């Protein structure tokens, strides 16, 4: 019997697989808050051979995203429980062999299939509770434009970790700069044998196979971070606000590229 499925559980049909094979397609609303923290707090999250970015090494982007996602056929969009999820994630920048990369250092999602995709892509995903204001052309919800205000919250294990209020001011050419590079992520899996270290230790490059987006808007944010017993987001303390952004995007992800393996020194 051949067992099928891109990800466990594998079965004779493959229909129970938690996630389908790539490419994966995404439509989403992104709220991005950029600020500067202590560069040493960023450095401590970068395993070898990664180094801090040469310019603005303390820059951080905290991003909320309200996603609809699907595989090539798009069937999930008509079964929304399989398509819709939310996430919040912290991104910093780093350098590898002279090239600047973005790197997700913390991320929380609210669906199991999003956790599984993160394991494959090298995102350190955990379950959380994520909410953000949705735009709408009618009623009390904000319209996308100058003066619009969006709220966003993040919690995990019953503790609030972050909250923000973003006010849009003007159109922008970009959606910020911290999350504007290919991602440099590690794929780690401990060996099943005690004392054997990592069975998988890969540094990979990842990015969008295709990307489209609406008009980006820039403004400012009121951002707060909170301590929690089992989370360390608040260590990336806010020293200086940079800007906040809103943008609707469409992305296709279709795999990454191995940079090197077995050199991170992670435990």
Secondary structure, DSSP 8 states (H G I E B T S, - for coil): ---B-SSSS-BSS-TT-SS--S-EEEEEEEEEEEEE--HHHHHTT--TT-EE-SS-TTEEEEEEEEEEEE-TT-GGGGSGGGTEEEEEEEEEEEEETTEEEEEEEEEEESSHHHHHHHHHHT--EEE-EEEE----SSTTS--SSTT-EEEEEEEETTEEEEEEEEEEEEEES-S-STT-S-EEEEEEEE-SSTT--EEEEEEEEE--SEEEE--EEEEEEEEEE--BTTB-GGGS--SEEEEEEEEEEEEEE--EEEEEES-S---
